[in-house]
Amino acid sequence: MRVVTPRTSSKLQQQTRNSQHSSQPSQRQALWTHCLAPVNDAFAALPEGTVETLLMPENVGDLTNILTFHVVSGKVMAGDIAEGSSLVGTVFADNSVCIAKGADGVSIADGTGMMANVVIADIEASNGVIHVIDKVLLPGTAPECM
């Protein structure tokens, strides 16, 4: 299993950097504080042509929205997550994910209601923490949190 990290996703990261404006320092500062990073297989599972389409210059806004949907402000380790579920805001506008913790581990429901599982937790970085997930999270209506 390969993990998409800032080093291995340089093309996606460069597109995100290009799309950010210097007038948004708080968004840029929060970008790497708590990252939900999909494995490469998660990108491969997207419909054919999705990644290539998102990398087109005219779609940089959509790419930024998806990438910032994978970021939550603050440093949260897996052990800090309470049993049960809670709605958590992402850096992307007013969108949230539902983070649930149970006997099987931690899972995240995206805006489409699809679930991603945390497959590697608590990768500490100098500016936050990375949790590796098995699906690309997509924005949408707020997920139900039960």
Backbone hydrogen bonds in HBPLUS format (Angstrom, degrees):
<---DONOR---> <-ACCEPTOR-->    atom                        ^
c    i                          cat <-CA-CA->   ^        H-A-AA   ^      H-
h    n   atom  resd res      DA  || num        DHA   H-A  angle D-A-AA Bond
n    s   type  num  typ     dist DA aas  dist angle  dist       angle   num
A0040-ASN N   A0002-ARG O   3.09 MM  38  5.79 160.1  2.13 138.8 144.6     1
A0004-VAL N   A0038-PRO O   3.33 MM  34  6.03 148.8  2.43 132.6 141.4     2
A0008-THR N   A0005-THR O   3.01 MM   3  5.23 113.6  2.47 104.0 119.8     3
A0009-SER N   A0005-THR O   2.87 MM   4  5.84 132.6  2.10 162.3 174.7     4
A0013-GLN N   A0009-SER O   2.82 MM   4  6.02 165.8  1.84 161.8 166.8     5
A0014-GLN N   A0010-SER O   2.82 MM   4  5.87 158.3  1.87 144.9 150.5     6
A0015-GLN N   A0011-LYS O   3.10 MM   4  6.31 158.7  2.15 144.9 150.2     7
A0016-THR N   A0012-LEU O   3.03 MM   4  6.32 153.9  2.10 146.8 154.0     8
A0017-ARG N   A0013-GLN O   2.90 MM   4  6.21 162.2  1.93 154.3 158.9     9
A0018-ASN N   A0014-GLN O   2.92 MM   4  6.13 160.2  1.96 151.3 156.6    10
A0019-SER N   A0015-GLN O   3.11 MM   4  6.29 134.8  2.33 138.5 149.8    11
A0019-SER N   A0016-THR O   3.06 MM   3  5.13 130.5  2.31  97.3 110.8    12
A0020-GLN N   A0017-ARG O   3.29 MM   3  5.45 150.2  2.38 102.8 110.9    13
A0024-GLN N   A0021-HIS O   2.98 MM   3  5.69 157.2  2.03 126.3 127.5    14
A0028-ARG N   A0024-GLN O   3.23 MM   4  6.51 167.8  2.25 156.3 159.5    15
A0029-GLN N   A0025-PRO O   2.80 MM   4  5.86 158.7  1.85 150.1 156.5    16
A0030-ALA N   A0026-SER O   3.04 MM   4  6.11 152.2  2.12 140.7 147.3    17
A0031-LEU N   A0027-GLN O   3.11 MM   4  6.08 120.8  2.47 138.3 152.8    18
A0031-LEU N   A0028-ARG O   3.22 MM   3  5.10 145.4  2.35  96.3 106.3    19
A0033-THR N   A0030-ALA O   3.17 MM   3  5.40 168.1  2.19 123.9 121.5    20
A0129-VAL N   A0033-THR O   2.97 MM  96  6.25 145.5  2.09 133.6 138.9    21
A0072-VAL N   A0034-HIS O   2.94 MM  38  5.14 163.1  1.97 147.0 152.5    22
A0035-CYS N   A0129-VAL O   2.96 MM  94  6.42 147.4  2.06 156.1 162.9    23
A0131-HIS N   A0035-CYS O   2.88 MM  96  6.28 162.5  1.91 166.4 171.9    24
A0036-LEU N   A0070-HIS O   2.77 MM  34  5.04 165.4  1.79 160.4 162.8    25
A0037-ALA N   A0131-HIS O   2.88 MM  94  6.12 140.0  2.05 139.7 151.0    26
A0133-ILE N   A0037-ALA O   2.90 MM  96  5.80 155.5  1.96 124.9 131.9    27
A0039-VAL N   A0133-ILE O   3.03 MM  94  6.34 137.4  2.21 165.7 174.1    28
A0042-ALA N   A0039-VAL O   2.94 MM   3  5.40 140.6  2.09 110.2 121.3    29
A0043-PHE N   A0040-ASN O   2.99 MM   3  5.30 124.6  2.31 105.1 118.5    30
A0044-ALA N   A0040-ASN O   3.05 MM   4  6.41 155.3  2.11 150.4 158.1    31
A0045-ALA N   A0041-ASP O   3.01 MM   4  6.15 131.3  2.25 136.2 147.7    32
A0046-LEU N   A0043-PHE O   3.17 MM   3  5.45 157.7  2.22 106.0 112.8    33
A0050-THR N   A0047-PRO O   3.04 MM   3  5.76 159.7  2.08 146.9 148.0    34
A0053-THR N   A0049-GLY O   2.91 MM   4  5.97 154.2  1.98 147.9 155.3    35
A0054-LEU N   A0050-THR O   2.91 MM   4  6.17 159.3  1.95 152.9 158.6    36
A0055-LEU N   A0051-VAL O   3.03 MM   4  6.26 138.1  2.21 145.6 156.8    37
A0056-MET N   A0053-THR O   3.17 MM   3  5.46 161.5  2.21 108.6 114.3    38
A0059-ASN N   A0056-MET O   2.84 MM   3  5.44 160.8  1.87 124.2 130.8    39
A0060-VAL N   A0057-PRO O   3.40 MM   3  5.45 165.7  2.42 112.1 111.0    40
A0062-ASP N   A0059-ASN O   3.05 MM   3  5.38 118.6  2.44 106.0 120.0    41
A0063-LEU N   A0059-ASN O   3.05 MM   4  6.38 162.4  2.08 157.1 162.6    42
A0064-THR N   A0060-VAL O   2.90 MM   4  6.04 159.5  1.94 145.7 151.3    43
A0065-ASN N   A0061-GLY O   2.99 MM   4  6.21 155.8  2.05 144.5 151.0    44
A0066-ILE N   A0062-ASP O   3.04 MM   4  6.34 159.6  2.08 151.2 155.6    45
A0067-LEU N   A0063-LEU O   2.91 MM   4  6.15 167.6  1.93 156.4 160.1    46
A0068-THR N   A0064-THR O   2.85 MM   4  5.95 167.7  1.86 155.3 158.8    47
A0069-PHE N   A0065-ASN O   3.03 MM   4  6.06 126.5  2.33 134.1 147.3    48
A0069-PHE N   A0066-ILE O   3.21 MM   3  5.06 134.8  2.43  92.5 105.2    49
A0070-HIS N   A0067-LEU O   3.02 MM   3  5.40 157.0  2.07 108.5 115.9    50
A0071-VAL N   A0068-THR O   3.26 MM   3  5.23 156.0  2.33 107.4 107.6    51
A0091-VAL N   A0071-VAL O   2.84 MM  20  5.63 148.4  1.94 151.8 155.1    52
A0080-ASP N   A0077-MET O   2.84 MM   3  5.27 149.6  1.94 112.8 122.8    53
A0081-ILE N   A0078-ALA O   3.18 MM   3  5.54 160.0  2.22 110.1 116.1    54
A0084-GLY N   A0101-LYS O   2.98 MM  17  5.34 164.7  2.00 154.1 149.1    55
A0101-LYS N   A0084-GLY O   2.76 MM  17  5.34 159.9  1.80 154.8 160.5    56
A0086-SER N   A0099-ILE O   2.94 MM  13  5.54 147.4  2.05 143.3 153.2    57
A0099-ILE N   A0086-SER O   2.95 MM  13  5.54 159.9  1.99 164.2 157.9    58
A0088-VAL N   A0097-VAL O   2.81 MM   9  5.43 171.8  1.81 168.9 171.8    59
A0097-VAL N   A0088-VAL O   2.88 MM   9  5.43 157.3  1.93 153.2 156.9    60
A0090-THR N   A0095-ASN O   2.89 MM   5  5.88 165.2  1.91 162.2 157.3    61
A0095-ASN N   A0092-PHE O   3.07 MM   3  5.95 165.6  2.09 150.7 155.3    62
A0098-CYS N   A0109-ALA O   3.10 MM  11  5.00 161.2  2.14 138.0 143.9    63
A0109-ALA N   A0098-CYS O   2.85 MM  11  5.00 157.5  1.90 140.5 147.8    64
A0100-ALA N   A0107-SER O   2.87 MM   7  5.29 169.6  1.88 155.3 158.6    65
A0107-SER N   A0100-ALA O   2.85 MM   7  5.29 159.1  1.89 152.3 159.2    66
A0102-GLY N   A0105-GLY O   2.96 MM   3  5.35 163.2  1.98 147.2 151.6    67
A0105-GLY N   A0102-GLY O   3.06 MM   3  5.35 165.8  2.08 113.5 117.6    68
A0118-VAL N   A0106-VAL O   2.95 MM  12  5.60 171.2  1.96 159.8 157.1    69
A0108-ILE N   A0116-ALA O   2.74 MM   8  5.11 156.9  1.79 149.3 156.3    70
A0116-ALA N   A0108-ILE O   2.74 MM   8  5.11 152.9  1.82 145.5 155.0    71
A0110-ASP N   A0114-MET O   2.97 MM   4  5.72 157.8  2.02 159.9 165.2    72
A0113-GLY N   A0110-ASP O   3.06 MM   3  5.34 160.4  2.10 110.6 116.8    73
A0111-GLY N   A0138-LEU O   2.93 MM  27  5.84 132.7  2.16 149.8 163.6    74
A0134-ASP N   A0117-ASN O   3.12 MM  17  5.69 137.5  2.31 143.8 156.2    75
A0119-VAL N   A0132-VAL O   2.77 MM  13  5.69 150.4  1.86 145.8 155.8    76
A0120-ILE N   A0132-VAL O   3.43 MM  12  4.96 161.5  2.47 128.6 128.5    77
A0132-VAL N   A0120-ILE O   2.74 MM  12  4.96 152.0  1.81 156.0 161.5    78
A0123-ILE N   A0130-ILE O   2.98 MM   7  4.95 169.9  1.99 155.9 153.5    79
A0130-ILE N   A0123-ILE O   2.83 MM   7  4.95 152.9  1.91 135.1 144.4    80
A0125-ALA N   A0128-GLY O   2.87 MM   3  5.18 165.3  1.89 151.9 146.9    81
A0128-GLY N   A0125-ALA O   3.41 MM   3  5.18 174.7  2.41 106.0 104.7    82
